[in-house]
Amino acid sequence: MNHDAVENLFGIEGLNIAWYGIIITFGMILGFMLALRRCKKTAKMAAKQEEFVAPDVKDGSIVLHKAFGEGAVTKIDKAQKHIRVTFGIGEKTFIFPDAFKQGFLKMKGE
């Protein structure tokens, strides 16, 4: 069996191209397309993060949680990084404002 016939399957004007060269090129093109797609998603996510405005939460504010239902804010730490909410099932602590940004909590009436 001719070794060149197996290795060099394609030819363009006398330039022989090996089959593995086609596979490598195809993989590089797919990788580049995936990188571009992820860059676009990251840009959209960054734009969404810039649009978020933290709600004005105070002690006694009523919030809603998907699983725990309605609750009242009982404590906000001095650095405003955590809030404690009392629900019917007990008290839970959330990171502020991430709990609102990620959709775990929302103010009643929004």
DAZI-V148547 format. One record per backbone hydrogen bond with DSSP energy under -0.5 kcal/mol. CO is the residue of the C=O (numbers start at 1). NH is the residue of the N-H. E is the energy in kcal/mol with one decimal. If there is no record, write none. Layout:
co: (CO:CO)
nh: (NH:NH)
e: (E:E)
This chain:
co: (2:3:4:7:7:10:12:14:15:17:18:18:19:20:21:22:23:24:25:26:27:28:29:30:31:32:33:34:35:36:37:38:39:40:41:42:43:44:45:46:47:48:49:55:58:61:61:62:63:64:65:69:71:72:73:75:77:81:82:83:84:84:85:85:86:87:90:92:94:95:97:97:98:99:99:100:104:106:107)
nh: (6:7:8:9:19:17:15:16:12:10:21:22:23:24:25:26:27:28:29:30:31:32:33:34:35:36:37:38:39:40:41:42:43:44:45:46:47:48:49:50:51:52:52:57:61:63:73:108:71:106:69:65:63:86:60:84:80:96:77:94:74:75:87:92:72:90:87:85:83:99:100:101:102:104:105:103:66:64:110)
e: (-1.0:-2.0:-2.5:-0.8:-1.3:-3.2:-2.1:-0.7:-2.4:-1.7:-0.7:-1.1:-1.7:-2.3:-2.2:-2.6:-2.3:-2.1:-2.2:-2.3:-2.3:-2.2:-2.3:-2.3:-2.2:-2.2:-2.1:-2.4:-2.0:-1.9:-1.9:-2.5:-2.1:-2.0:-2.4:-2.2:-1.9:-2.0:-2.1:-1.7:-1.2:-0.8:-0.5:-1.3:-2.2:-0.5:-2.7:-2.3:-2.6:-1.5:-1.6:-2.1:-2.7:-2.9:-3.2:-3.0:-1.7:-2.8:-2.1:-2.9:-3.0:-1.4:-0.6:-3.0:-2.0:-0.8:-3.3:-3.2:-2.6:-2.5:-1.1:-2.4:-2.8:-1.5:-2.1:-0.7:-0.8:-3.1:-1.7)
